[in-house]
Amino acid sequence: MDMTEALASFGVTETTLSEDEIRFLDERGYLPLPNLLSDAQVSAIRERVEALAAAEGAGAGAEFQQEAGTERLSNLVDKDPMFEICFTHPRVLAGISRVLSGDFKLFSLNSRASLPGEGLQALHADWHSDVDPGDFQVCNSIWLLVDFTEENGATRVVPGTHNSGKSPQTALDDPRATHPDEILLTAKAGTVVIFNSHLWHGGTINRSAAPRYALHSAFTRRHNEQQVNQKKFLSADTVARLGAAERFILDV
Ligand SMILES: O=C(O)CCC(=O)C(=O)O
């Protein structure tokens, strides 16, 4: 199995994304894909996330990261086959492939719910160093399990900054402050937003009364280490149920 075979087996072709979609992703650094999940899929996944969070309690998210004011889960590949769509959907893989030059594997698959009154993050890039424009190492996709609104902590991004060659930590005096060019990724539940992880982005405060649920399915170039090492964290049962192309994307 190689990258070309894996992408073909998931149905990714040259035309899976339109030319306009590819241009938007290249220029702005993100791309909303509406209606990727049905209402029934959104509800089922959100219920599973809530049940896992309740079952894992204080340890939830520990495989990768815990964050005050949020409920995080990690290692979701191992926790239910329903999450397989997050690393096999052809429209998502086509976008990831575009950003990562057709050379990638899963970085991590996590969930993040910002709780009422919480969730503000500094603008950041999800990589430890600045990269030259085009030399992208990580690309994320955020799967909306509730509508993202002006009030409930939608992710903010500063369009085009993935091509600045700088990260907010080095370029900005105060990465927590509102950036004059930032926009909120407001969209309906069931939308997936692909975003280049070198695009300046971050969570915002959830001013609603309910948690803001989303999944993060992130990918990295194959020579990099995974954020959550799938060889370490996947059970033998999980690996056994996956096909060859899935195992290739997960690098197990
Ligand atoms: O969930 C969000 O809105 C963004 C989260 C994020 O950027 C992160 O946790 O690194």
Ligand as a Chemical Component Dictionary entry (heavy atoms), coordinates in Angstrom:
data_LIG
# 
_chem_comp.id                   LIG 
_chem_comp.type                 NON-POLYMER 
_chem_comp.pdbx_formal_charge   0 
_chem_comp.three_letter_code    LIG 
# 
loop_
_chem_comp_atom.comp_id 
_chem_comp_atom.atom_id 
_chem_comp_atom.alt_atom_id 
_chem_comp_atom.type_symbol 
_chem_comp_atom.charge 
_chem_comp_atom.model_Cartn_x 
_chem_comp_atom.model_Cartn_y 
_chem_comp_atom.model_Cartn_z 
_chem_comp_atom.pdbx_ordinal 
LIG O1 O1 O 0 -11.652 23.932 18.911 1  
LIG C1 C1 C 0 -11.298 24.988 18.390 2  
LIG O2 O2 O 0 -12.080 25.896 18.117 3  
LIG C2 C2 C 0 -9.848  25.217 18.055 4  
LIG C3 C3 C 0 -8.948  24.403 18.916 5  
LIG C4 C4 C 0 -7.503  24.543 18.613 6  
LIG O3 O3 O 0 -7.076  25.272 17.758 7  
LIG C5 C5 C 0 -6.550  23.773 19.414 8  
LIG O4 O4 O 0 -6.942  23.146 20.406 9  
LIG O5 O5 O 0 -5.340  23.790 19.072 10 
# 
loop_
_chem_comp_bond.comp_id 
_chem_comp_bond.atom_id_1 
_chem_comp_bond.atom_id_2 
_chem_comp_bond.value_order 
_chem_comp_bond.pdbx_ordinal 
LIG O1 C1 DOUB 1 
LIG C1 O2 SING 2 
LIG C1 C2 SING 3 
LIG C2 C3 SING 4 
LIG C3 C4 SING 5 
LIG C4 O3 DOUB 6 
LIG C4 C5 SING 7 
LIG C5 O4 DOUB 8 
LIG C5 O5 SING 9 
# 
